[in-house]
């Protein structure tokens, strides 16, 4: 594994986790949004990751002179959670209430979102630690020649 490949892998992980944290923050911010542009309650969004193209050593060796393509992670999709039902709450005074007086609130559970936020934050920290370790190794290698 090349030194810069380690940086790229860690950086891709940090970028993906930051995007995940942004999406979780959007979910939490819209926990009480009962009407969107299409007149439905906000739907929780879920971020899915996928592995970037993996280069085997032999392929990497053969393409050593070509442009470097790093491994790591990428955001493969952001989908709305259609499996979880909206939260129905009785509030006949709400302008978004149906004919029975029930209001559909988003399918966002704050506890779940906060747990996911902690998970994303820890993954971001792990990638930061790996990046700093690779940087430290590089600096130690450069100081050997002195």
Protein Blocks (a to p, Z undefined) as FASTA:
>chain_A
ZZklmmmmmmmmmmmmmmmmmmmmmmmmmmmmcbdfkopacddddddddddddddfklmm
mmmmmccddeddddfbdcddfkbccdddddfkbmkbcfkopacddfbdfklmmmmmmmmm
mmmmmmmmmmmmmmmmmmmmmmmmZZ
